[in-house]
Amino acid sequence: MTPATPPSQQGVDDVSERTENRSTKSERRLAAQLAAQKAAEAKRRRQAWAGGLAAVAVAGVLITVFVIVGQRGDDADEQAAGNPSASASAPAEPSAAPAPQLPQGADPALGTKPTVSAGQGELDKLTVTTLIKGTGPEVKAGQAITTNYVGVFYATGEQFDSSWERGQPATFPIGVGQVIEGWDKGLVGVNVGSRVQLDIPAEQAYGTDGAGGRPAGPLRFVVDVLAAQ
C-alpha cells in the first residue's frame, strides 16, 4: 500500500499547478497581443504601399496627359506656321454691300447711301434738285444709265425701295418709256456723276390707287447717276 502524500506537500503542488496555469494564460495573452500588433503593423505597411503605388499611378497619368496635350499644341502650332491661312479659317462675319463703282472724278459721297427725308407741302409738278453736280457727260434719251437710288413716300419719308439694300446699281434705258415718266423727264440732261433729288407727283409716278402693291401718291427719289452708254 502506497503511503498518502502528506498534507503539506499536496498544498505546495496545488500552488505550483495554479502558478503554472496563470503563467500559461499570461503567455497566451502576450502572444495574442504580439500577434495583433504584428497584424496591425502589416496592415499599415500594406496601406502605405497601396497609397504610394496610387500616387505613382496618378503622377504617371498626369505626365502622360501633359505630354499628349503638349504634343497636340506643338502640332497645332506647326500646322499654323506651315499654313498661314489656318488662323483665318473661322467663318468671316457677313460684310456690308460693296461700294459702287464711281465714275472718274466723282464726289466720294456717291459711295454712301443718302438719307432721304419727307417733302413739304403739296407736290403738283415734277421738281429736279441737284444735290451733287457731276462732271461727266449729260445723259441723253435712249441711253442705258446705271444708277443707285432711294425711293420714299413724299408725304412721310417712309422708304419703299432702294438699290443700296440689293448691293447692286440698277441699269435701264432712259427717255424711252421703260420707266416712270418722272424718271424719263427728270434724268435726261443730268451729268454723269451727279446726285439728284426727284420730287414726282402721283400722275408722273405710279398713280394714286397703289394697284399691284405699287407705291401710290407723290414720291421722292434721290438718284446717283453712275454711268450712261
JOZI-V317452 format. One record per backbone hydrogen bond with DSSP energy under -1.0 kcal/mol. NH is the residue of the N-H (numbers start at 1). CO is the residue of the C=O. If there is no record, write none. Layout:
# JOZI-V317452
nh-><NH/NH>
co-><CO/CO>
This chain:
# JOZI-V317452
nh-><10/11/12/13/14/15/16/17/18/19/20/21/22/23/24/25/26/27/28/29/30/31/32/33/34/35/36/37/38/39/40/41/42/43/44/45/46/47/48/49/50/51/52/53/54/55/56/57/58/59/60/61/62/63/64/65/66/67/68/69/70/71/72/73/74/75/76/77/78/79/80/81/82/83/86/88/89/106/110/111/112/119/127/129/131/132/136/139/142/143/145/146/147/148/150/151/152/153/154/157/160/161/163/168/170/172/174/182/184/185/186/187/189/190/192/193/194/195/196/197/198/199/200/204/205/207/213/214/217/219/220/221/222/223/224/225/226/227/229>
co-><6/7/8/9/10/11/12/13/14/15/16/17/18/19/20/21/22/23/24/25/26/27/28/29/30/31/32/33/34/35/36/37/38/39/40/41/42/43/44/45/46/47/48/49/50/51/52/53/54/55/56/57/58/59/60/61/62/63/64/65/66/67/68/69/70/71/72/73/74/75/76/77/78/79/83/85/86/103/107/108/109/154/199/197/195/195/192/190/174/140/172/227/170/224/222/161/220/158/218/153/151/151/149/163/147/145/143/204/180/181/182/183/139/187/137/225/191/132/223/129/221/127/219/201/202/202/210/211/207/200/152/198/150/196/148/194/146/146/144>
